[in-house]
Amino acid sequence: MIAFQLTEDQKMLQELAHEFSANEIVPVAAQYDRENAFAWPVFKKAQEVGLINLNIPEAYGGPGLSTLDEGIVNEELAWGCSGIATALGVNALASWPIILGGSEEQKREWLGRLIDGQFASYCVTEPAAGSDVVHIRTQARKVGDHYVLNGSKTFISNATVANFFVVFAKTDPDAGHRGMSAFIVERTQPGVSTSSHFDKLGQRASDTAEVFFEDVELLPSRRLGRDGDGFGIAMGVFDRSRPTVAISAVGVARRALELALQYSKERETFGHPILSYQAIGHMLANAAMDIHAGRLLAWHAAWLVDNGMRNTSEAAYAKAFAADMCMRVTTDAVQVFGGYGYMKEYPVEKLMRDAKVFQIYEGTSQIQRNIIVRELARH
Ligand SMILES: Cc1cc2nc3c(=O)[nH]c(=O)nc-3n(C[C@H](O)[C@H](O)[C@H](O)COP(=O)(O)OP(=O)(O)OC[C@H]3O[C@@H](n4cnc5c(N)ncnc54)[C@H](O)[C@@H]3O)c2cc1C
């Protein structure tokens, strides 16, 4: 059966997230963007309302929402500010490896900590390996009954505020993707440090920094799954994170369209509102079509994984399409605003800056196309 209607619960969730975004995020978004600062008060309120840790199962104290439900929330939060929305979503990203690969004991301990208010980061990317995940160099060497972790990670979201890190490292450097494992590392452990957060083009309210590990001792109880399970865990996370990132891009594009439409009704040139000109109207029509298509792709990719089906291609379609679409739509919104669009007093230049990273993080738009063609070639 195909159904395009949200359930009553999903509509309520959407409304809750939209109200929160309109009342708590929109009024402060420009300030946090300007100050390149972490929106602590928004975070605290989101915790109170229950808009973070959405994917944590009920058995471990979370609401246990589906990926589709999480996407519905993300669209509304990113509509308000995708920088703040990214920061709010990092716990979900970091908790997936624990949900997918953790033991019962690990789930109780670490998911419980997130529910109790702690933060975690997801650490794959390194200075010399982003797209090329298999070639990460961070190493967890077995010494006696424990591991010793050495290496560094970069561009890690929420790194400066995280209480613990989910870290992907090589346990067998010669075994390719089979030599990668995932570990939980606490910020307070000797040998763990972070840089200050980066000064970014967009999504400036999300904290992004480096994480360093120098001779960090880890007991086997900190390993998720078995030695060598890390790559499979990371790929399982992508199947769930890419649809929710795609839907965040939809939220940003939707905001850009709303603002551009409003402005095009008010702004007059040559004695007429600019909306009356076909060149402007068609830009808005293209945006409306693309946003709708992006949302459907993201919902479908989420629905597949929620129903236990393989979604590798569909998650890549959604991520690449929505990211590229968001860049196009936000750039067109600046065009609709003309010179004012280029000015920081108007909201659309921020949307265009924020949009760019959707084409980069969680796998670039080029990597998504590589995945799609690889999947096509399999058949
Ligand atoms: C704001 C922000 C937040 C982030 N948060 C996190 C996080 O929380 N955790 C984490 O682990 N990572 C995070 N990342 C890292 C992000 O996932 C990587 O930046 C991304 O995967 C790209 O890797 P790279 O930067 O090393 O680029 P590279 O892999 O060096 O790519 C450079 C360019 O080459 C292209 N390219 C590379 N290989 C190929 C190929 N085979 N075919 C075609 N084109 C190719 C890419 O598409 C890109 O255009 C974040 C990044 C940013 C900017």
The ligand as a Gaussian input file, in Angstrom:
#p B3LYP/6-31G(d) Opt

LIG

0 1
 C       30.445000      21.363000       8.952000
 C       30.926000      19.962000       8.844000
 C       30.546000      19.035000       9.801000
 C       31.018000      17.715000       9.738000
 N       30.689000      16.831000      10.739000
 C       31.296000      15.605000      10.764000
 C       31.116000      14.717000      11.884000
 O       30.387000      15.030000      12.840000
 N       31.769000      13.529000      11.875000
 C       32.594000      13.144000      10.859000
 O       33.169000      12.070000      10.915000
 N       32.780000      13.965000       9.770000
 C       32.165000      15.177000       9.717000
 N       32.363000      16.021000       8.643000
 C       33.281000      15.608000       7.587000
 C       32.611000      15.335000       6.250000
 O       31.853000      14.161000       6.308000
 C       33.729000      15.300000       5.181000
 O       34.205000      16.627000       5.050000
 C       33.249000      14.756000       3.861000
 O       32.979000      13.387000       3.947000
 C       34.263000      14.999000       2.736000
 O       35.549000      14.584000       3.094000
 P       36.801000      15.571000       2.872000
 O       36.444000      16.880000       3.488000
 O       38.010000      14.875000       3.343000
 O       36.865000      15.788000       1.310000
 P       37.630000      14.830000       0.268000
 O       37.249000      13.427000       0.512000
 O       39.070000      15.190000       0.281000
 O       36.991000      15.325000      -1.102000
 C       37.407000      16.527000      -1.764000
 C       36.581000      16.645000      -3.055000
 O       36.886000      15.546000      -3.920000
 C       35.689000      14.836000      -4.228000
 N       35.998000      13.405000      -4.280000
 C       36.724000      12.682000      -3.382000
 N       36.794000      11.402000      -3.765000
 C       36.089000      11.297000      -4.920000
 C       35.757000      10.238000      -5.805000
 N       36.154000       8.979000      -5.556000
 N       35.008000      10.508000      -6.906000
 C       34.584000      11.778000      -7.145000
 N       34.855000      12.831000      -6.362000
 C       35.583000      12.585000      -5.261000
 C       34.701000      15.161000      -3.109000
 O       33.364000      15.015000      -3.540000
 C       35.072000      16.610000      -2.821000
 O       34.424000      17.451000      -3.741000
 C       31.865000      17.323000       8.673000
 C       32.213000      18.258000       7.687000
 C       31.775000      19.555000       7.765000
 C       32.198000      20.541000       6.709000

